Amino acid sequence: RGYLVTFERIDPLFPLDRTDHTEPKVMGELEMPGFSTYLHPMNDGNALLAVGREGNEDGTTFGLAVKSFDVSDLEQPSILASLSFGDENDGWSWSEALYDHHAFTYHRDTLAIPASFNGWDPETGFVGLVVIGVAPDGRSFAQLGLVDHMDLAANPENGSHDWPWIRRSVVLEDTLVAISNRGVTFSHLAAPEVRINRVSFFDEAPGAPPALR
């Protein structure tokens, strides 16, 4: 099996039969608004988990989107679930996982990706890690929580340049490890906003609880 996307703004998904490697065959086509930039097999290869951009029927693309596709029948691929951040009116959102698969962490039916959305206002915007529960068959998503490292900044000031950027995450048994330019945090995988501990790379912000050294 193989899968091909075009990166057009109305993006088809083409499942390929690669039984004969010298003559791959296009088996089906799924046309949908937006596009995917990374596809990850799941459910024993019967589904795909994707990160990309949401879009509408006229070809306009906007927010970050997570989608899953049923590819159990290569001739009839279909979309199973979709979760997007941002809309057509306030659609700016972004993730490093859009172009670097190392930022995509999928383990034990849980997806964690770095993300930023809702603009640069520190009161309403977000920069951190989005954690999403994925049904084993890919048919539904549930946002489990958000992880940020704002408290790891030394004397933080308002402004985008002061926000810690979480770049990577790792799952260790029931623990989610988030790694940014400011430090490392340890959270419960099923409840990522419940922090277990942290390590700061810099001096602590005033009033912050002590970190491991």
HUBELHU-V291235 format. One record per backbone hydrogen bond with DSSP energy under -0.5 kcal/mol. CO is the residue of the C=O (numbers start at 1). NH is the residue of the N-H. E is the energy in kcal/mol with one decimal. If there is no record, write none. Layout:
CO;NH;E
CO;NH;E
This chain:
2;16;-3.4
4;14;-2.8
9;34;-1.8
10;12;-0.6
11;32;-0.8
12;6;-0.7
12;14;-0.5
13;15;-0.6
13;30;-1.8
14;4;-2.1
15;27;-2.7
15;28;-0.9
16;2;-1.6
16;18;-0.7
17;25;-2.3
19;21;-0.8
20;23;-1.6
25;17;-2.9
25;27;-0.6
30;13;-2.3
32;11;-1.3
34;11;-1.6
35;53;-2.7
38;51;-1.7
40;49;-3.2
42;45;-0.7
42;47;-1.8
43;46;-2.0
46;71;-2.3
46;72;-0.6
47;42;-2.4
48;69;-2.2
49;40;-2.4
50;67;-2.2
51;37;-3.0
51;38;-1.5
52;65;-2.7
53;35;-1.7
54;62;-2.4
56;59;-1.8
60;56;-1.9
63;54;-3.3
64;85;-2.6
65;52;-2.5
66;83;-2.6
67;50;-3.4
68;80;-3.1
68;81;-1.1
69;48;-2.0
69;71;-0.7
70;78;-1.7
72;74;-0.6
73;76;-1.5
78;70;-3.2
81;68;-2.2
83;66;-3.1
85;64;-0.8
90;87;-0.6
91;93;-0.5
92;118;-0.9
94;116;-2.0
95;98;-1.6
96;99;-1.6
96;100;-1.6
100;103;-1.9
101;104;-1.5
103;105;-0.7
103;114;-0.5
104;106;-0.6
105;112;-2.7
107;110;-0.9
109;134;-2.8
110;107;-2.4
111;132;-3.3
112;105;-1.9
113;130;-2.8
115;128;-2.5
116;94;-2.2
117;126;-2.4
120;122;-0.7
121;124;-1.2
121;125;-4.1
126;117;-1.9
128;115;-2.7
129;147;-2.4
130;113;-2.1
131;144;-2.2
131;145;-1.4
132;111;-3.2
133;142;-2.0
135;138;-2.6
140;135;-2.5
142;133;-3.8
142;144;-0.6
145;131;-2.4
147;129;-3.1
149;152;-1.9
150;153;-1.3
151;205;-0.6
153;155;-0.7
153;156;-0.5
159;162;-1.7
160;163;-1.4
164;166;-0.7
165;181;-1.0
168;179;-2.8
170;172;-0.6
170;177;-3.4
171;173;-0.6
172;175;-2.2
174;189;-2.6
175;172;-3.0
175;177;-0.6
176;178;-0.6
176;187;-2.4
177;170;-2.2
178;185;-2.1
179;167;-2.4
179;168;-1.7
182;201;-2.9
182;202;-0.5
183;180;-2.8
184;199;-3.1
185;178;-2.2
186;196;-4.0
186;197;-1.4
187;176;-2.9
189;192;-0.5
191;188;-0.7
191;194;-2.4
193;195;-0.9
194;188;-1.8
197;186;-2.7
198;212;-2.1
199;184;-2.8
205;208;-2.1
212;200;-0.5
